[in-house]
Amino acid sequence: MTTPDAWDPDRYARFSAERRQPWEDLTALLSPLARPRVLDLGCGDGALTAELHARLAASQTVGIDSSAAMLERAAARAGDGLRFEAGDAGSWTGGPFDLVISNAALHWVPDHASLLPRLATLVAPGGQLAVQVPTNEHHPSHLEAAATAAEPPFAEALGGYRRVSPVLPPEWYAEALFRLGFAERRVRVEVYGHPLASRDEVVEWVRGTLLTDYQRRLPAPLWPAFLDRYRQRLAAALPDRRPFLYPYRRLLLWARRA
Ligand SMILES: C[S@@+](CC[C@H](N)C(=O)[O-])C[C@H]1O[C@@H](n2cnc3c(N)ncnc32)[C@H](O)[C@@H]1O
């Protein structure tokens, strides 16, 4: 199952070096796994999935994504126990797995109060859950996107839609993982500092992620105007420093079943 999407693997990959550290930090939380069965939810172009599959010497790895463009790119990496499937990370069923991992994807899945118990059912006894989600809504990069969406003519075209992140406070995940019976749990918030050439690059960064949501929902002729207006608002909200440090807050979760 894929949905029409605005994901562009090349655009997303543009900042792959900067996006790598959260993935390294997430995988560093894993405790040793022997020939694990791995599920990667929202695997994107599969580059990190393939790397993890090899690094863990996994017996099998399944990467799930809802973007046809991303899956097309991932397909080339399949083989040797690694496969990719179209699916919705919020409703996919299968497993169980020794590791369920998701990097920078579950902030696109609504209702985390229902999602987390669902994910828990995919984890085998002794298995691990590892999730990294951005939680940067208070930064102008996100605030100005919502403010642009609230302006005419975009508000009308979007039917009043504004993206609200489903990510809950860190404490909620700490309690939920405990209530779900995970024997060991780690919940960490980290602010990554991404040095960019200038504030203009923030636009390029969010075009590859957050703004895909608005691009997908807006009539195509309005998209360039939305982008221009967003750029304008962001320039007014951010200092013109070169290089420009883009702070990015992320939530990292890790838990292990008994
Ligand atoms: C920011 S990319 C991250 C990709 C990869 N995990 C990585 O770290 O490079 C987010 C991915 O989540 C996927 N995605 C968004 N919503 C999804 C959903 N409901 N089910 C499955 N995949 C989803 C997008 O298609 C996209 O490929």
PDBQT file of the ligand as one rigid body, heavy atoms in Angstrom, charges set to zero:
ROOT
HETATM    1  C1  LIG A 301      12.331  11.241   7.212  1.00  0.00    +0.000 C 
HETATM    2  S1  LIG A 301      12.165   9.744   6.328  1.00  0.00    +0.000 S 
HETATM    3  C2  LIG A 301      13.214   8.634   7.262  1.00  0.00    +0.000 C 
HETATM    4  C3  LIG A 301      13.657   7.445   6.470  1.00  0.00    +0.000 C 
HETATM    5  C4  LIG A 301      14.637   6.494   7.163  1.00  0.00    +0.000 C 
HETATM    6  N1  LIG A 301      14.070   5.886   8.351  1.00  0.00    +0.000 N 
HETATM    7  C5  LIG A 301      15.918   7.206   7.524  1.00  0.00    +0.000 C 
HETATM    8  O1  LIG A 301      16.175   7.436   8.712  1.00  0.00    +0.000 OA
HETATM    9  O2  LIG A 301      16.673   7.573   6.604  1.00  0.00    +0.000 OA
HETATM   10  C6  LIG A 301      10.535   9.298   6.846  1.00  0.00    +0.000 C 
HETATM   11  C7  LIG A 301       9.975   8.119   6.099  1.00  0.00    +0.000 C 
HETATM   12  O3  LIG A 301       8.760   7.705   6.745  1.00  0.00    +0.000 OA
HETATM   13  C8  LIG A 301       7.860   7.298   5.757  1.00  0.00    +0.000 C 
HETATM   14  N2  LIG A 301       6.499   7.322   6.300  1.00  0.00    +0.000 N 
HETATM   15  C9  LIG A 301       5.772   8.396   6.665  1.00  0.00    +0.000 A 
HETATM   16  N3  LIG A 301       4.581   8.011   7.142  1.00  0.00    +0.000 NA
HETATM   17  C10 LIG A 301       4.560   6.655   7.084  1.00  0.00    +0.000 A 
HETATM   18  C11 LIG A 301       3.602   5.664   7.448  1.00  0.00    +0.000 A 
HETATM   19  N4  LIG A 301       2.425   5.994   7.982  1.00  0.00    +0.000 N 
HETATM   20  N5  LIG A 301       3.915   4.372   7.238  1.00  0.00    +0.000 NA
HETATM   21  C12 LIG A 301       5.103   4.023   6.699  1.00  0.00    +0.000 A 
HETATM   22  N6  LIG A 301       6.046   4.915   6.345  1.00  0.00    +0.000 NA
HETATM   23  C13 LIG A 301       5.784   6.213   6.545  1.00  0.00    +0.000 A 
HETATM   24  C14 LIG A 301       8.079   8.268   4.618  1.00  0.00    +0.000 C 
HETATM   25  O4  LIG A 301       7.581   7.752   3.407  1.00  0.00    +0.000 OA
HETATM   26  C15 LIG A 301       9.593   8.414   4.640  1.00  0.00    +0.000 C 
HETATM   27  O5  LIG A 301      10.223   7.493   3.803  1.00  0.00    +0.000 OA
ENDROOT
TORSDOF 0
